Structures are given as structure tokens and as C-alpha cells.
Amino acid sequence: MKVLVTGGGGFLGGAIVRMLKERGDQVISYSRSSYPALATLGVQQICGNIVDKAALTAAAQGCDIIFHVAAKAGIWGDYAEYYLTNVSGTEAVIDACLVNNIDRLVATGSPSVVFNGRDIEGGNETLPYPIHYESHYPQTKMLAELLVLNANSADLATVSLRPHLIWGPGDNHLVPRIIQKAKAGRLKRIGTSPCLADTVYIDNAAKAHLLAADRLSPGSKIAGKAYFITNDEPVPLWEMVDRILAAGGLPPVRSKISPQLARIIGFGYEKIWGLLRLSGEPPMTRFVASELSTAHWFDISAAKRDLGYGPEVSIEEGLKRLHEWLSTSGLLAEKR
């Protein structure tokens, strides 16, 4: 295939690009900047803004499929910026498909689109979108997912995958964030309940995208649907955090605060950051307080049945690979 990957220089996008190249596909990465790692792989790179419809349409010319991975992530920021990248950017990708007669679009969604602040235990794709969101990211990802699913037609087959808490070697978000906060003494366990949570190792998340692409066509069983993607190994959330810290040579989290206090603190930080227009993310928000003190694990029977998906790398094996990567990346804590 000739494939366009938006956000091909990112953590997940890069993993998808590598897998596509390994199996012999011709890959074009569309990102805001170029990446040496992709150049080493011989990937054609086109730099542009995701909302630049003309540039995106030109980049997609002659392609068989688009993997839309680019997004604005994070827990804090201006709503207009989230909307521009996540919603308007998705509109531009859909337009690029239609103008170029590309009949397949695999989009990366997020399980957070169904998170309402309460426990999700064994939830499946019938979970509704909540009425209210406490963060711009899940709200705009929900709007983007609706665009993708509603764009499904006889001419364009679309599917949205919802990988949950992606981690592994090369992670530039979740793992470094946990390690940096722990090193600074700013990581606190929220609550004492052993809430189960799903995660997904990077290679498994990327493989799910390729499996979806290979089964997607107009009128196919998976067209117009969303699928949760996990490692299918839910573990207590803070146990997983401790295991990631151990991979980084750090001790487990000992400090604790209650979920109620965390939400109060988060609300206060949100007000301060909003009034003073401070840069960066607040140390805590209500969304994060809820996310880190509730269960969120999913039934991935649909992905197993329809995509043929099954996690190939276990959490245990993934943590070994993570430790090896941290050992060579400078993120491993020095032993004292």
C-alpha cells in the first residue's frame, strides 16, 4: 500500500510507520516537523499543519489509506487550540480522503471520550458519550470521533480505535511524566482503593491499527465503528505506576491524598491557571484527580472478534523492554 500517516513522528504514529515499513508498504509521514528517526527508515516526510487542507490533500495524493494519528493531547490548554487540531484537523483529513478518492481511514481515538468521572469496569463500545467533560482533550476527541464515524459511507470506510494509556520504549509523554514527577517528589497516590485500569503496550496499539486497516473496506463489518484497544490485563492503577517507576529505578509511590482533596486542589489550580493565564499544565486538575482514583478497564471482545486483535507483548515483557530503553535514554534513576 501507499500510506499517509498523520503525526508519523509521534510515539504511536512512529510505531505505526515502522510496522508499515517492515512489511513493505510505502509510507508518507505528515507532521509539523521532520524527524531523524523517520529519515533513517527512508520514510518520505512532508511538514505541514494538520488544518492546512491544501497541503494535506496534496500529501495524500495517490495514497490507498490514511492513518490519522495526529492530535493535541494533554490535560490543559485553550479550547480553541484543542478544537482546531482535533476537530478541524480531522475534518481536513476526511476532506483529503474524499478529494483523493481514498476509500479507507483509520483514526486514533481515545477511551476518554466515554469517561464521565465514575468507574468503568468491563465497559464496551455501547458506553455512551457523557453530557459533560472536565477536560478539553476528551471533549474534542469525542467530536473528532463523531466526524470519523459519520463520514463512513459507500465511498469511504472509516474506523476509530481507542487505545488506552499507551506506554513503552520511546514514550515521550506518559512514562517520562511519571518518572519526572516521582523524581521531583510531586507524585502522590490518590485514594486507597485498588481501582483496576487497562493500559496498552506501544507495539500492541500499533499492531491493532494495521489489523484494522487490513480488514477495512466500504461496507465491511468494522466500517463506521469504534473499538477499545488494551493489553487485556487490567491491574490496580497505582500498582502499574509503581511497576513503571521500578523499571526506571525508582521506589513506589508512598504519599497519599484522598480523591476529594485531590479534586478540590485541582479545582483551585484550574482557577489560578485560568485567571492568571499561566503557561504549562497545572500540577492537578479535577479530570486528572478523577482519572487517577477510578477504575477504567474495558471489554475488548469486539476488537478480538472483528479485528483479530490480541496483545502480543505482555505487560511483564513490556516492562523489561521499557527498562532496557530507560537504561540507554538517560531516564533511569541513579542508584544511591
N, C-alpha and C positions, 0 to 999 in steps of 0.2 A: 504493500500500500504506500501511497504518498500521504503523509500525515502532517497536520498542523497541530502543535501543542501550544496553547497559550499559557504563559507562566512556566515555560520549559526550563528556566533557570532556577526555579524554586525547589524546595525539598521534595514534594510529591511530584511536581512536573518533571524534575530532573530524573527521578527514578523511573517514571513512565517513559521518558525519552530513551534512557539506557536500555530498557527492556525491548522497546521497539527496534532500536538499532541492533541489538543482539540477535533478533530474529530476522533481520534483513530488510526492514521497512525503511523507506526514505523519509527522513524526519526534518521538519522545519520548526524551529522554536521562535515564538513571538513573545518578546519580553521588553521591558523598559530599557534594559541594558544588555550587553553581551557578557558571556561567562566563559572563562578559560577552559573550564571542565568540559563544556559542550563543544568548544573548538577542538579539543583533544579527541573527542569522539567523532569528529568530522561532521557535526551537525550544522546545517545551514541556520544562521541566526539572523532574524530581522528584528530590529529595535523599533518600537513604536508604542503609542498609548493604546490601551485596550478600547478606549472610546472613539478612536480615530477610525471611523467606518471605512474611509477610502483606503487607508494603509492596510487595515486588517483584511479587507476584501481582496486587495492586490496580493497580499501574502498567502491567502488561501486558494489562489487561482490554481486549478489543476489538481487539487487535493481530493482524496477519496473520503476523508473523515476529519473531524476536528475534535480534539480533546480540549475542553475548556476548563483549565485548572486555575488560571489567574484569578485572584481575589484580594480584597483588602481585609485582612484578618485583624485580630486584636480585640481588646475589651473596652477601648475608649477612643473617642475622636469625634470629629464633626459629622453629623448625619449626612450632610450633603456630599462629603468625600466618600463615605461608605456607599451611598446611593449611586454616585457617579461610577465608581469602579464595579460594584457588584451587580447593580441593576442595569444601568445604561451600558456597561461593558458587555453584559450578557445579551442585551438587545443587539449590539453591534456584531457579536459572534453569530447570532441567529441570522441576521441580515447577510453576513458573509457566506453562510451556508446557502441561503436562498438564491443570492445573486450568482453564485458559482455552481449551482445545481449539485451541491454536496448533499448526499442523502442520509448522512449519519452524524450525530452529535452526541458525544459522551461528556456530560458535565459533572464536575465535582461539587456536590452539595455538602451539607453538614447536618448531623443529628440534632444540633442545637436548634434547628428550625421547629422542633416539636417540644422543646423544653419549656415547661411552664412554672419552673421553680420547685416542683414537687418530685418525689421519687418516680423513676421509670424503671420497672422491673419486668424484664421479658417483653418489652414493648415491641410491636411490629409495625409494618407500614400502614396500618389502619389508624395509627395515632393521628389526631387532628392537629392542625396548627393552633397555637394558643391565640387568644384575643389580644393579650398584652405581652410585650417584650421589654426586658430590662437592659438590653444592650442593642446597639445599632447593628452589630455584626449578624446575629441570628435573624433579626427582622429583615435586613436587606438580602440575606441569603434565602429567606423564605420567598421574597418577591422574585428573586432570580430563579429559584426552582420552579415557581409557578409559570414563569415565562418559558422555561425549557420544556416543561411537561405540556403546556398548552400549545407549544409550537409543533408538537408531534402531529404528523399528517401523512397522507399518502405519498408525499414527495420528500418529507424529511422525518426520519426516525430519531427520536430523542430518548435519552435515559439519564437519570440523575443518581449518582452514587453518594452515599452518606458515610464516609469513613470516620470512625470515632477515635479522637485523640491519637493521632499518628505520631510515632516515635521511632528512633533507631539511629544508626550511624548517618551523619550528615545533617541531622536535625539542627535547624537554625532558630527554633522557636521554643518548643515545649521543654526539651531536656536542658538546654543552656539556661533557660529561665529558672527551672527548679534548682539547678546547681548554683547559679549565681545568688539566688535568694538565700539558699542554705548557707553558703559561704559568708554572706553578709549578716547572718543571724536574723533574717527577716521572714523566715518560713515558719508558720505556726499551723498546727493541726486544728482544723475546725470541726468541733464536735467529737464525740467519743463513739458514736455508732459505727459499726463496721459496714458501711454502705458499699455494696458491690458496684463496680464500674467496669465497663469494657474499654479496651484500647485496641490499637491495631498496629502491628509492625509494618514498617515502611514498604518492604518488598511485597507483603500480602496486599496492602492497599493498592499498590501499583498494578499487581497482577490482576486484581479484580477489574481494573479499568480495561485491561486488554481482553479479558474474558467477555466483558460486556460488549466491547467493540466487535468481537468476532461473532457474537450472537445477535447483533443489532441490524435490523433492516426494516424498511417500511412494512408495517403490518405484522412484524414479529411479536412474539409473546412478551418481550421485555419493553417494547416501544411504548413510550408515554408513561413509564413507571419510575418510581424511586426505590432504592434498595439500601438498607443498612449494611455496612461492611465493618466487621470487627475480627478480633482474633478468636472469638468464641470461647474465651477464657476469662469470664468476669472474676475479678479479685477485689478485696476491700481496697478502696481508692487510696488510702494513706499507706497501705502495705505496698502498693505499686510505686508510690512516690519514694518510699524507703528503699525499694529494690533498685530504682533508678539512681538514688543517691549512693547506694552501695557500689553500683557499677562505676560511679565517679569517685570512689574512695572516701565517701563522706558518711558520717553516722546518721542514724534515723532521726526523724523529727520528734522532739520531746515536748516543746512548748505547745500549749493548747489554749484555745478560746472557744466560747460557745457560739453556735450558729447565730443566735440572736444578737450577741455582741458584735460579731463579725458584720452582720447586716447594718447595724447601727453605725459602726465605724465606716463601712463602705458608703452609706448614705452621706455621712459627713464629708468624706473625701470627695464624693461626687459634687457636692455643693461648692466646696472650696475650689476644686478644679474648674467648675463651670463659671463661678463668679469671677475668679482671678484669671481665667483663660491660661492656666498653666500648661506648659508643654509636657509631653510624655504621658504615661499612664498613671493613674492614682495607685497607691500601694494596695488598695482594696476597693471593690465595688459591690453593690448588692447582688449583681449577677454572679460574680466570682464566689461570693460567700455562699450563695445557694448551690452553685455547681459543685463546690468542694465539700458540701455537707449533705448531699443527697445521693441516692442510688441512681445510676443510669447505665443499664445494660439491656441488650436487645436480642430478640429472637431473629436470627439470620437464616431461618429456614427458606425464605423466598430466594435469597441470593444463592444458597446452596442448590436449590431446585432449578431456578431459571438461568443462573449464570454458570453453574457448575463450579461455583466458588468453594474453596476450602482453604483455610490458612495453612501454608506450607512451613512457615517458620514459627515455632512456639515462642511463648514469652521467655522461657528459660534460655533457649538458644539465642533469641534476640538480645537478651541482656548480656550474654557472653560476647556477642558481636559489638554491642554498644560499648562494653568495657574496653575492648581492643581498640575501637575508634577513639574513645576518650583518651586512651593512653598515648596516642600519637597526635592528638589535636591540641594538646596543651590545656585541656579542661579537667584533667584528672587532678584531684586534690593531692597535695604533697603529704606524705606520711610524716608524722611527728613522733 
